């Protein structure tokens, strides 16, 4: 055992090389640009909590959807109960899709974050991310995706889509063990 980046001895250098290699592979896999913007977390819940709590401040408004997992909904409700944020949950249409115009209508001047699931494990729908990202970019609000259900099953193109961050877990379609996950940040976040 050696800590990556914590020493110049052989094992520490080997560990740093291994971590750097994984970051580069994940960066390519998720269509991101900078490997140093891949962060490892305990799981997607940890990654989503880091993103939510790191991007909002007192008085912030957040837009999410009624399709979200508890790993998004619970922190939003907790922060709202504390009086720190407000949020709106956009509905999904009868076919199970979040419509970009619904996201646009929910964005307010105080909106600091739009956070959505990429794919629903309940309905099986994959959301129109590129269109929603275009709405968010036009309103200068970062879009964060929960890719827990899609990472490894559906190609994810963070940079091409214009998404500012994704959270992922390792134990689903990435076929890794439980207790691993991460986030990937776009350079402008």
C-alpha positions in Angstrom: 0.0 0.0 0.0 1.2 3.5 -0.9 -0.6 6.8 -1.2 -0.6 8.3 -4.7 1.0 11.7 -4.9 2.2 11.6 -1.3 5.8 10.7 -1.9 8.7 10.1 -4.3 9.4 6.5 -3.4 8.8 3.8 -6.0 5.4 2.5 -4.6 4.0 6.0 -4.4 5.1 6.8 -8.0 3.5 3.5 -9.2 0.3 4.3 -7.3 0.2 7.8 -8.9 0.8 6.3 -12.3 -2.1 3.9 -11.9 -4.5 6.6 -10.7 -3.4 8.9 -13.5 -4.0 6.1 -16.1 -7.5 5.4 -14.8 -8.3 9.2 -14.8 -7.1 9.4 -18.5 -9.2 6.3 -19.5 -12.3 7.7 -17.7 -11.8 11.1 -19.3 -11.8 9.5 -22.8 -14.6 7.1 -21.9 -16.9 10.0 -20.9 -15.9 12.3 -23.7 -14.2 14.8 -21.4 -11.2 17.0 -22.1 -9.0 17.1 -19.0 -8.1 14.0 -17.0 -7.3 16.0 -13.9 -11.0 17.0 -13.7 -12.0 13.3 -13.0 -12.5 13.0 -9.3 -13.0 9.7 -7.4 -15.7 9.4 -4.8 -17.3 6.6 -2.8 -20.2 6.2 -5.2 -22.6 8.3 -7.3 -24.5 9.5 -4.2 -21.3 11.0 -2.8 -20.5 12.6 -6.1 -23.9 14.1 -6.5 -23.8 15.5 -2.9 -20.4 17.1 -3.6 -21.8 18.6 -6.8 -25.0 19.9 -5.3 -23.5 21.3 -2.1 -20.5 22.7 -4.0 -22.6 24.5 -6.6 -25.4 26.0 -4.6 -25.2 28.8 -2.1 -27.8 30.4 0.2 -30.6 31.7 -1.9 -29.9 29.5 -4.8 -32.7 27.9 -6.9 -32.2 24.4 -8.4 -34.1 22.7 -11.2 -34.4 18.9 -11.2 -37.1 16.4 -12.2 -39.6 14.0 -10.9 -37.5 11.2 -12.2 -34.6 11.7 -9.8 -33.1 9.2 -7.5 -33.0 9.8 -3.7 -29.3 10.7 -4.1 -30.5 14.0 -5.7 -33.9 14.5 -4.1 -32.8 14.0 -0.4 -30.0 16.6 -0.5 -32.3 19.1 -2.3 -35.1 18.6 0.3 -32.6 18.8 3.1 -31.1 22.1 1.9 -34.6 23.5 1.3 -35.7 22.5 4.9 -32.6 24.4 6.2 -33.8 27.4 4.2 -30.7 27.5 2.1 -32.2 26.8 -1.3 -35.4 26.4 -3.2 -36.0 24.0 -6.0 -38.5 22.9 -8.6 -39.1 19.5 -10.1 -40.1 19.5 -13.7 -42.5 16.8 -14.8 -41.9 14.2 -17.4 -44.3 13.7 -20.4 -46.5 10.6 -20.8 -43.7 8.9 -22.7 -41.3 9.4 -19.8 -39.2 12.2 -21.2 -38.2 15.5 -19.7 -39.0 18.2 -22.2 -36.4 21.0 -22.7 -39.1 23.7 -22.7 -40.2 22.5 -19.2 -36.6 22.9 -18.0 -36.4 26.4 -19.5 -39.7 27.4 -17.9 -38.5 26.3 -14.5 -35.2 28.3 -14.7 -35.3 31.6 -12.7 -32.7 34.4 -12.2 -31.6 32.6 -8.9 -31.2 29.2 -10.6 -27.6 28.1 -10.1 -28.0 24.4 -11.1 -30.0 22.0 -13.2 -29.4 18.5 -12.1 -31.1 15.6 -14.0 -30.9 11.8 -14.4 -29.5 10.8 -17.8 -31.5 7.5 -17.9 -34.3 6.3 -15.8 -34.0 2.7 -14.4 -37.7 2.8 -13.6 -39.1 3.9 -17.1 -36.1 3.0 -19.3 -36.1 6.5 -20.9 -32.9 8.3 -21.9 -33.3 12.0 -21.6 -32.7 14.5 -24.5 -29.5 15.8 -22.9 -28.1 17.8 -25.8 -31.4 19.8 -26.1 -31.6 20.4 -22.4 -27.9 21.3 -22.3 -28.5 23.9 -25.0 -31.3 25.4 -22.9 -29.1 25.5 -19.9 -26.2 27.1 -21.8 -28.5 29.8 -23.2 -29.6 30.6 -19.7 -26.0 30.3 -18.3 -26.9 27.6 -15.8 -24.7 24.5 -15.4 -26.3 21.1 -16.2 -25.2 18.2 -14.1 -26.1 14.6 -15.0 -26.6 11.6 -12.8 -25.3 8.9 -15.1 -25.6 6.0 -12.6 -27.9 4.1 -14.9 -26.3 4.9 -18.2 -22.5 4.9 -17.7 -21.2 1.9 -19.4 -24.5 1.1 -21.2 -25.0 4.3 -23.3 -22.2 6.4 -24.7 -21.7 9.6 -22.7 -20.1 12.7 -24.4 -19.7 15.3 -21.7 -17.9 17.8 -23.9 -20.0 17.3 -27.1 -23.2 17.6 -25.2 -22.2 20.8 -23.3 -22.8 19.2 -19.9 -20.8 20.8 -17.0 -20.5 17.7 -14.8 -21.5 14.0 -14.6 -21.7 11.7 -11.6 -21.2 8.0 -12.1 -21.1 4.8 -10.1 -18.8 1.9 -10.7 -21.0 -1.0 -9.7 -23.7 -1.0 -12.4 -22.9 -1.0 -16.1 -19.2 -0.2 -15.6 -19.1 -3.7 -14.0 -16.9 -2.6 -11.0 -17.3 -3.3 -7.3 -19.6 -1.4 -5.0 -18.1 1.5 -3.2 -16.5 3.3 -6.1 -17.7 6.2 -8.2 -16.8 9.6 -9.3 -17.5 12.8 -11.1 -16.2 14.5 -14.2 -16.1 18.2 -14.5 -16.1 20.3 -17.6 -13.3 23.0 -17.7 -15.8 25.8 -17.3 -17.2 24.6 -14.0 
